[in-house]
Amino acid sequence: MPAYTTLVNQTAQLSTVPGMLVIPNNTTDSVVMKRMVSLIAGEKMPEIGTETQNTEGIATVTAWIAQPP
């Protein structure tokens, strides 16, 4: 199943961060981005093995969310 149908405008079911997983053209409110940039335990993604932000990964996902559907 394409990522667009499983992530975009879908409510986060198991996340500690409430909201929509990916909101097109809205990186600020998309749960995926909030979790990727967070370093707070229980909120950050991935949950384990992360002490710094992956700037390249963040830039890639930001560009994907920002592109027109």
C-alpha positions in Angstrom: 0.0 0.0 0.0 1.5 3.4 -0.9 2.7 5.6 1.9 0.3 8.3 0.8 -2.7 6.2 1.7 -1.3 4.9 5.0 0.2 8.2 6.3 -1.4 11.3 4.8 -4.4 12.6 6.8 -4.4 9.6 9.0 -4.8 9.9 12.8 -1.9 8.8 14.9 -3.2 5.7 16.7 -0.4 4.7 19.0 1.6 7.9 19.2 2.2 9.8 22.4 1.9 12.9 20.2 -1.8 13.4 19.1 -2.8 14.5 15.7 -2.5 13.5 12.0 0.5 11.5 11.0 1.2 13.6 7.9 -0.7 16.8 6.9 0.2 17.8 3.3 2.1 21.1 3.2 2.2 21.3 7.0 5.4 20.0 8.6 4.7 22.0 11.8 1.6 20.0 12.7 2.4 16.6 11.2 3.0 14.0 14.0 5.8 12.3 12.0 7.8 15.6 11.9 7.1 16.4 15.5 8.5 13.0 16.5 11.4 13.1 14.2 12.7 16.5 15.5 12.0 15.7 19.2 14.6 14.4 21.5 12.1 13.8 24.4 11.9 10.2 25.6 8.5 8.7 24.8 8.0 11.2 22.0 11.1 10.9 19.7 11.2 8.7 16.7 12.9 6.3 16.6 12.3 5.7 20.3 15.7 4.0 21.0 19.2 4.6 19.8 18.6 8.3 19.1 20.5 11.1 20.9 20.8 13.5 18.0 18.6 14.6 15.2 19.1 13.1 11.7 19.2 16.4 9.7 19.3 14.6 6.4 16.3 12.5 7.2 14.4 15.5 8.5 15.2 17.4 5.3 14.0 14.5 3.2 10.7 14.0 5.0 10.1 17.8 5.2 10.5 18.0 1.4 8.1 15.0 0.9 5.4 16.6 3.2 5.9 20.0 1.5 5.4 18.8 -2.0 2.0 19.1 -3.6 -0.2 15.9 -3.5 
